[in-house]
């Protein structure tokens, strides 16, 4: 793949700046400390619609779905994005168990489709460059879950 263009670099920096916005930082902290759902009903109990938790959930997943849309449409440089932005994959791993049921219940088969597509590509990309990294990340995320459950 060719080197990133100046415009791709600038867009990636803009996305990084948006991640540092105070409310989104708060939402990201909430998400990674609290969102552990294996079913759609659990997800709705953790982050009910019209609640602060629901708002935080939507802020995080919508941010990363939009960032991944830019990637999927070629506005971001894939290698640069994947080398510097692994958080989206962690978000995908958290929502993946509930996404199919959520898409069915809300009649939206495209909900978080950009995030899913980018995560699938990232998994292949990562395995070529750092075999075993994805498995290690998943193991680490599983270890985080009991700690969060005990703290609750």
Secondary structure as the mmCIF struct_conf table of DSSP 4:
data_model
#
loop_
_struct_conf.conf_type_id
_struct_conf.id
_struct_conf.beg_label_comp_id
_struct_conf.beg_label_asym_id
_struct_conf.beg_label_seq_id
_struct_conf.end_label_comp_id
_struct_conf.end_label_asym_id
_struct_conf.end_label_seq_id
HELX_LH_PP_P HELX_LH_PP_P1 UNK A 2 UNK A 5
HELX_RH_AL_P HELX_RH_AL_P1 UNK A 6 UNK A 19
TURN_TY1_P TURN_TY1_P1 UNK A 20 UNK A 20
BEND BEND1 UNK A 21 UNK A 21
HELX_RH_AL_P HELX_RH_AL_P2 UNK A 22 UNK A 34
BEND BEND2 UNK A 38 UNK A 39
HELX_RH_AL_P HELX_RH_AL_P3 UNK A 40 UNK A 46
BEND BEND3 UNK A 47 UNK A 47
TURN_TY1_P TURN_TY1_P2 UNK A 49 UNK A 50
BEND BEND4 UNK A 51 UNK A 51
HELX_RH_AL_P HELX_RH_AL_P4 UNK A 52 UNK A 72
TURN_TY1_P TURN_TY1_P3 UNK A 73 UNK A 74
BEND BEND5 UNK A 75 UNK A 76
HELX_RH_AL_P HELX_RH_AL_P5 UNK A 78 UNK A 84
HELX_RH_AL_P HELX_RH_AL_P6 UNK A 87 UNK A 105
TURN_TY1_P TURN_TY1_P4 UNK A 106 UNK A 107
TURN_TY1_P TURN_TY1_P5 UNK A 109 UNK A 112
HELX_RH_AL_P HELX_RH_AL_P7 UNK A 113 UNK A 129
BEND BEND6 UNK A 130 UNK A 130
TURN_TY1_P TURN_TY1_P6 UNK A 131 UNK A 132
HELX_RH_AL_P HELX_RH_AL_P8 UNK A 133 UNK A 151
#
